[in-house]
């Protein structure tokens, strides 16, 4: 082969690579439309879209605290910087008022906006690709009948090169799959409905699955635990750290009412999920619970024995009065931090967490606390620092936050004691550092996140062992 032929072939190869790259990156714009009249949408379709939007947590992701509903501006913090959610009201200039249903559907299943711009995968289209065209149409009908809000998008704060949108096309080539959640003929319709919702619109894996260095979910570790807004999203499979195994009924109760006597009260981002599910048909919530219960699987015999022992300890009759620090020290708990933590627990915690009052008005018996048995102390630290705020005009669980009254060292000492006294795993490391990070991160989260959820409070029986 001559040199000129080699050069020609090399040029052809370069052109092919450039062409393939452009084909990968470039997406055509979809023509604008005049905003559809609200009355052009079937009310039943809009109603269904509202429920789907609730399952998809659309409002909380696209509404900043104090801002207009669905007008965007919510910061999503990632290892690469901060991405702000966009305005999805039907405002023609700053929202999706000029979007056709086809443009909306493309954004949902391909992560490309009407103008042909690639969207960052903080918008979880890697899950929304599973949503059917019919459900996309219902979501579109719901969003296009909301009140238009003029709210220009905030500038993302991403470091180079992650601020270059063409890179998203390469990310999609590696990680975006356009497949369906196919029904499993060996399962019933409720399980299959749950699989469709959990894997798709509810995008549970977006929080409950760990991610790789490129921010993509590690599919080999699906539902093995992740994080959201400096909260640990617990593993919802056989690796669950819950002292008492979850059952289908416990999951349904928790998702429906925001608490369960064997698992406590939903808090952090999970509280928002529960709040969003409150208007959803019970059948869909039950389907989600059925599918997730299958992810947990049937507990092994040693897990059942451990749970029975935990329940026995938790069901012991409470003392007539809060225990003193001297009476609650563990026999071998002689470290200064543990002793300090025991004294803080006796003074600030025992009066609520060791009482005969029923949940959710009393504090959870901490032998049952998943946060105390979790791989790290983030969730327990967040709860101690910020508590459960009271809701206006409503009876609901309440816990004071101790961020103003306790130092990081004091919260750390309390966590060390709680892990030693109530936990079922080895001691945590870097506890005080975790508290400092939680204080900083949760302050930002509370400034931007949606309001606390509406949690139902009727007493419920525990599941039988």
Secondary structure, 3 states (H helix, E strand, C coil): CCHHHHHHHHHHHHHHHHHHHHHHHCCCCCCCCCCCCHHHCCHHHHHHHHHHHHHCCHHHHCECCCCCCCCECCEEEECCEEEECCCCCCCCCCCCCCCCHHHHHHHHHHCECCCCCECCCCCCHHHHCCCCHHHHHHHHHHHHCCCCCCCCCCCCEECCCCCCCHHHHHHHHHHCCCCCCCCCCCCCHHHHHHHHHHHCCCCCHHHHCCECCCCCECHHHCCCCEEECCEEECCCCCCCCCCCCCCHHHHHHHHHHCEECCCEECCCHHHHHHHHHCCCCHHHHHHHHHHHHHHHCCCCHHHHHHHHHHHHHHCCCCCCCCCCHHHHCCCCCCCHHHHHHHHHHHHHCHHHHCCCCCCCCCCCCHHHCHHHHCCCCHHHHHHHHHCECCCCCCCCCCECCCCCCCCHHHHHHHHHHHHHHHCCCCCCCCHHHHHHHHHHHHHHHHHHCCCCCCCCCCCCCCCCC
